[in-house]
Amino acid sequence: MKKTVIILGVLALIAGSCGQATKKQTATTETQLLIADTFPEIKSELPITQRFLSLIRHIDSLGYIFDTLRYMPREDILHKVDNYLLFEIEKESTAPFCAKAISAEPSEFLPDYLEDLDLKPLEKAQKVISYYFRKKQPDVIDGQKWYPDGIIEEWTFANENDAQNATKELMNADLGIIYFNTCAFVCCINKQMYIFHSRASAFMYKPQKSFFKWFLEQNKIELYTLCGY
């Protein structure tokens, strides 16, 4: 029993260190958005593909908005596109990299679940842009307000082959460990790899799965994984 508790604790540490919330989302009566003008640096050039922008517009049309509550003062570059805020993040701060680093640390009780994960294909990414979103109006469950949310990352590589190799590497990895308690949807088209994930597994069913399937159909994507959902 003690070993089980320790293992779960380490897995939770992996999730927390990779930006994945490990505790139940607390109900809120209000969700305040930070004002864009308060951010230290915002770049306005188009940092993403048109297909990603089309996806963001589709998500917006269904009642979701960019989530600035996720913003924390750090080195991320902020981009403003069509009044949407996007974060350009370092590869090393993404879930695969920090989960790999933590799982590789020696432990008496926890084996290296990501021993076979090779980060070299992912290191070839030239840019990672992340879009955080949440529902504009909350779902009310048992008198409490819940704001379904999600994260979508666009990884850009030098060529299509590099993007496919990185996608296949993640598809063959244990995404349930990298994105603890939620897993992730991953796909590839041209020079880009896309990762859909969230803070809670319930939000992977709704809304992330429907957004992911829409994206696959719109772009006729054949290389993807639904991670068991």
N, C-alpha and C positions, 0 to 999 in steps of 0.2 A: 504493500500500500504506500509506504514511504517513497519507494522508487517511482511509483506512478505519479505521485504528487510532484516530485522533483522534475520529472520529465515534462509534465504539463506546464510547470513553472518556467522551464527553460524555453519551451515552445512559445509560451506567452511572451517571454522576453524577446524572442526573435520577432514576433509580430509587432510588439511595441516599438522596437528599434527600427523597424522598417516602415513605420507610419501607419500600421494597422491597429485600430482600436481593439482592445481585448475585453473590454467590459461593455455591458449593455448600454446602448445609447440612452442618455437621460432625457426625459421629457422636458420640453421647454415651452414656455408660454409665448416667447417672442424670439425671433432669430434676427439679429441685427447684422447688416452688411457694412463692412468697412467702406468708407468713401474712397473711391479710386485716387483722388487727389492726395490722399495721405500716404500713398506708397512712395518709397524713396526713388524708384526709377521705373519708368514705364516706356517701353519701346513700341512704336506704332507700325513698323514695317511688318508685312505678312510673314510670320515665322513658321507657318504650317501649310499643308497642302489644301487645295480647294475641297478635296473629299472630306478632310477632317472638319473644315469649316462648315460644310454641308451637314455633317453629322451634328455638330454643335447647334446649328440653326434648327435642325429637326428636333433635338432634345428640348430646345427652348420653346418650340411650338407646342410641345406636349405638357408644358407647365413647369419646366425646370429652369433654374438660373445658376450662373456661376457662383461658387461658394467661397467667399472671401474669408469666412471664419477659419478656414484652414491655413490662412497666411500666417507665417511666423517670421519675424525679422531674421533673415539669413542671406546667403549669397545668391539665391535664385534671381534670375533676371525676369522681370515682369513684362508681358506683352499685352497690349490692348488691341483687339481686333473686332470690329463691328460692335464695340462696347462690351465685348466679352474679355475677361481677364484670363490669361494663361501664364503658366510658370515654366521657364526654361530651367531644368534641373540638372545637376551633375549626375553622371551615370552611377558614381559610387554611392549616391544617396538613395538609389532605387532599391526596391525590395530584393531582387535577385542578388545584388552585391552585398548588402548588409546581412541578409539571411545566410549567405554562404560563409561570410566571415564569422558569424556567431556560431553556426553549426559546426564549424571546423575547430572550434576551441576544444581542447581536451576535457572530457567529462567522464567521471566514473560510471554515471548512470545513463547518459544520453549518447547513442552512437551518432556518427556523422551521416545524417539522413541525406545530405546533399553532396556526398563524396563524389558522385559521378557528374555533378554539374560543372561544366566547363564554361568559365566566364569569358574566355578568349573571343568567341564569336560576338558576344554582347559588347565587349570592349571596343569593337570596331564602329560602334554607333558614333556618328558625328554630332548628333543633337538629340535631346529628349525634351519634348514639350508635354506638359501635363495640364489637363483641364479638370478642375474640380467643380462639381455641380450638386445641387440639392433641389428638392421640390419647393416651389414657391409657396404653396399652401400645404399645411401639414395634414397627414392622415390622423384621424382621431380614433384611438383604440382605448376602450375602457376609460374614457374621459381624459386621456392623456394625448398630447400632441407629439407626433413623430415626423421627422423630416427625412424621408428616404434620400440617400445621396450616393454618389459614385465618383470614380476617378477614371479617366481615360488618358493613356499616354501614347504619343506618336514618336517612335524611334526612327530616325533617318540615318541611312547608311550610304556608303559611296556607290553601291551598285545593288542590283536585285539579288545576286548570289549571296552577298553578305547578309542581306536582310532575311533571306530564306534560311540560311544556316543558323542565325540567331533564333529565329522562330522555332525551328526544329529542335534546337537545344532546349528551349523552354518547354516545348511540347513533350519532350522525353523526360523532363525533370519532374520532381514531386511538387507540383504547384500548390498542393494542400499544405505543404510545409513552408514554402516561400511566402505564400499569401495565407497565413494561418487562419483557419476557421472560415475562410471565404473562398479560397481558390481564385482562379482568374480565367478570363477568356482571352485567347491570344490568336492573332491572325496576321497575315502578311500579304501585301500587294505592292508590286513594283519595288521601290527602294525603302519602303516603310514597313515597320512592324508595329502593331497596335496591341495594347494591353488594357483590358477592361477589368477593374476590380472595385472593391468597396470596403467600408468599415464593418459591415455586417452581412452574414450569409443570406439573410432574408432579402436584402436589397439586390443580391445577385440574381434572384428569381424575378424580382420586380423592383426596379425597372431595367437593370443592366442586361438581362437576357434578351428582352425585346429590342433594346437599342443595338445590341450586338448582331442579332439576326437581321435587323433592318440594314445594318451596315454591310453585312455579307451579301445580302440580296442586291442592294443598290450597286455594289462594286464587283459582283460575280466572283467573289473570293473563294478559292478552293483549298488553300492551306490555312487551317484553323483548328482550334480545339475548344470544346464547350466545358471541358474539365468535369465531366460527370453530371452536369446539370441537364 
